[in-house]
Amino acid sequence: MGKLFGLFGHPVGHSMSPTMHNDAFANLGLSHYYQAFDVREENLETAVKGVRALGISGFNVTIPHKVAIMQYLDEIDTEAEIIGAVNTVVLRDNKLIGYNTDGIGYVRSLLELVDKEELKQKSILVIGAGGAARAIVTSMLRFGAQNVSITNRTIEKAEELVEHCRGQNMKILSLNEAEKGIDQFEVIINTTSVGMSPNIDEIPLAIENIKKGTILSDIVYNPLKTKWLALGEEKGAIIHNGVGMFVYQGAEAFEMWTDSKPDYARMKEIVMKRLGG
Ligand code: NAP
């Protein structure tokens, strides 16, 4: 019998996850179904009880529930615990187990561009210290990245992140310091919302002096090519947008739920089509 999966968030009307997952199920001949549920904050606990009562096999969690969901689960995976947020839940042996696939999804998307061992040695700068930065930094460090620096508009939040993610050897830079030393970095990742539609003329950090061949990565995917990425491309950077992170966080969840590997290229194509790419 087909299983039911879902997404809990508010709002969820814009979500690309149902189309992406339902196509992947059908493509593998699985008769499962993925439904987006618009769950308001005051209904989250009841919704989780509903998961148990109805035997929903797993679900994704998005804004605004990624932190609040944790109190209603039976177990939290170590990486999600360090990140402090859950975006994927699996019902296993009648237990609800929370995971976070955002960070590992991001790392997998970057590995499309760079060799695993090379990435570990690269000099990496992360811009931002919010939820997405926490997920990315945690996964990067667990993956084995040796040389990660962080910069953020509010420096105290960068300090909190480093403490939270147990980033013993991480450097914390002001935006000014990061801009001055920009040519030292081989991978620069924007995890802030700066440049996202409708504020498409904003950039998160000046990159006039980046070296040719630097990987410039922006987790924003709306627009597909932010002004920052376009500027980087002019400077000879290898550019990378947020579509891969979105697809791979979904693929990781899909793999946990079904023990099958989806067709990533097909998932990406569906998402690109939805984004007008
Ligand atoms: P968040 O927790 O609210 O963090 C926002 C971050 O952006 C903070 O570091 C904040 O700096 C910074 N920021 C916001 N506005 C700024 C401005 N005008 N100037 C400078 N810095 C600014 O948000 P989040 O959940 O981490 O999400 C961040 C972005 O990632 C969003 O655009 C989201 O859509 C995107 N995202 C993409 C994916 C994907 O799959 N591609 C997944 C998750 C998130 P302060 O600390 O100084 O406030």
Residues whose N, C-alpha, C, O or C-beta is under 5 A from the ligand:
A	BS01	NAP	G128 A129 G130 G131 A132 A133 N152 R153 T154 K157 T191 T192 S193 V194 M196 I219 G242 V243 M245 F246
